[in-house]
């Protein structure tokens, strides 16, 4: 499932269907991309995750 990461600085990062996320015991966010690369976000650097809204039908 694709998801958007809304960062504390206002940036929104979109991750595709192949990305996965989990949380550490200390509240850090761990994101794995389609190739298995891991990115760690501190709990102070992001605000929320959400499923992206599909584009309007034409």
N, C-alpha and C positions, 0 to 999 in steps of 0.2 A: 504494500500500500504506500503510495506517495504521501509525503507530509512536508509541511512548511515549518521551519524553525524560526521563531520570532526572537531576535536577539535584543538584549537590553539597550544596545546602541541604535535601535530602529531598523537595522538590516534584517531582511527576510531571506533565508536560504531555503530553496526548494530542493528536496531530495526525491529521486525517482522511485519507482515501484520496487527496485531491487535493493534499496537501502533499508537498513534495520536500525532500531535504537533500543537501548536499555539504560538502566540507571545503576550507579554504584551505591554501595551502602551509605556513602557520605553525601548522596544527592547530586553527584556529577552526572551529566548526560554523556553517554557513549554512543556515537553514530558509526555504523559500518556501511561503506558504500558497496556498490555492486562487485568491486574487485576485492573486497575484504579489508580495505584500508580502514583503519580506526582513527576517529577524531574524538578527543575528549573536550567537553565544554564544562567549565566550572559552573556551579549553581548560581553564581552572580552574573554570568554573562548571557543568560537567555531568559526569556519571560514565559513562553508557552509554545506548545506544538499543536498543530491542527492539520486536519486533512484538507488539502487544497480544494477550493470551490471550482467545479468544472466550468469551462468557458460557456457563455450563453449559446444556445442552439440558434443556428441561422436559418 
